[in-house]
Amino acid sequence: MNDSVIIKKNHRQSSFDTSDEGPIKPNYFLLLIVFLIPLQNIYIGKLPSLGGGINFLNVSILIAFLIWKTRPELNIKTQTSLNKPIIFYILSLLFALVMRKVTLGELTGEHIAHVKDILLAPFLFFITLNSVRDRKGIILVIGATVMPLLYMFKVFFAQYRDVSSWHYDDDLRIRGTFSLLGSNELATFYSAYTLLLMAIFYFVKNTKVRVVLGVMIFLNLFSLVYSYSRGAYLGFVVGLFAMFWHINRKLVIIMIPVMVLFGGVMINFLPTSVQERVESIFVEDESQRDESAQSRLIFWGLAFEQFLQNPIVGKGFLTFVEFNPYHLDTHNYYMKLLAEQGVIGFIIFLVLLWRSSKVGRNLYDESDDPLYKALGIGLFGIVVSLAFGNIFGDRFTHYPLSAYFYVYLALTLRALILTREKSPVRDVLIRKI
């Protein structure tokens, strides 16, 4: 047996050789899930529920999982640097349920169902990672994430038209298709995932693709602007800055003084209601400061006090709202982690974010494929945007919002595997994935 045959055999056993075996039939239920997951108004409001917190989306995820496990070409284990952090993140949430029982002496089915919903998104990571084995599969899944955007805008614009006003008022905050969440979660969706569309538009030169993406980017940015979420605005700007800093630092350095000089002038081109929303946080008189911004400082202090009482593992899942005299959440996911899951849960989450950003940067640096470069740098921007957005609220545990993070992370890892398969130092690189 010659060396090339031995390499191919070992390669197949390690599950990394899929690109040379021809196109792999898609996991169609995965595509259905990816299409549906931001359309909460449909699978919650219009499709029948089976009871017990089980709906059409849950069933579809179970079927997609069974397809992955029963198809031999998919059921080949894929090890990556994110598998363990995500598993530890899952375990930390389950342990937080136990700690709630220890701390408060009660644990209801509602709490268990809540954790089940949170875990749908990381579970989708493993389904996507193992169901997508080639470049065509990556394109299909990205396409499935773009398809719902037109309908999302239709719903958003219909709600916006009903409440639109020249001056800002809290009644202008709308949810779009995120029927069980809030306007801040919807705004974070647009601020984070529009970055990937912009990255693909920047690198992929196909005219038809750019026209479609250009339209979707415009619709997303319109929705972001009229979301009136200051945290989402900042998350988008910081994520975009991080992307272009990695792409071309010299250009960013040149643009910084330009933005500083003309930033104030550019704000004047925004709608009056948006200007008023942004300016409300900068008033000098504390009595006039935006109530939601002021309350965050109070909640963060209370969360830190709770953290100090049990700093290692925290007091358990959803315990902060019980101890908070206002019975509201922390409005900061990092403070929530410290209060409810302690230092251990906090570190697990930071490792998850750091490794995800590193995977994105690695794919951008190593691949010559424009789509893969866009996917890598887009994921990097998404991680930065979400990491920043979590300062202003929980922007990570709601599956309609966080699912695409895990899907894009899985696609980036698969693209990195495919890229490194073609590298002359393949064996060394694969061990580092």
Secondary structure as GFF3:
##gff-version 3
##sequence-region A 1 433
A	DSSP	alpha_helix	3	13	.	.	.	ID=ss1
A	DSSP	alpha_helix	28	36	.	.	.	ID=ss2
A	DSSP	alpha_helix	40	43	.	.	.	ID=ss3
A	DSSP	alpha_helix	56	70	.	.	.	ID=ss4
A	DSSP	alpha_helix	83	104	.	.	.	ID=ss5
A	DSSP	alpha_helix	109	131	.	.	.	ID=ss6
A	DSSP	alpha_helix	135	146	.	.	.	ID=ss7
A	DSSP	alpha_helix	149	163	.	.	.	ID=ss8
A	DSSP	three_ten_helix	170	172	.	.	.	ID=ss9
A	DSSP	alpha_helix	183	203	.	.	.	ID=ss10
A	DSSP	alpha_helix	207	225	.	.	.	ID=ss11
A	DSSP	alpha_helix	230	247	.	.	.	ID=ss12
A	DSSP	alpha_helix	249	267	.	.	.	ID=ss13
A	DSSP	alpha_helix	272	279	.	.	.	ID=ss14
A	DSSP	three_ten_helix	280	282	.	.	.	ID=ss15
A	DSSP	three_ten_helix	286	288	.	.	.	ID=ss16
A	DSSP	alpha_helix	291	309	.	.	.	ID=ss17
A	DSSP	alpha_helix	320	323	.	.	.	ID=ss18
A	DSSP	alpha_helix	333	366	.	.	.	ID=ss19
A	DSSP	alpha_helix	370	389	.	.	.	ID=ss20
A	DSSP	alpha_helix	399	421	.	.	.	ID=ss21
A	DSSP	alpha_helix	426	431	.	.	.	ID=ss22
###
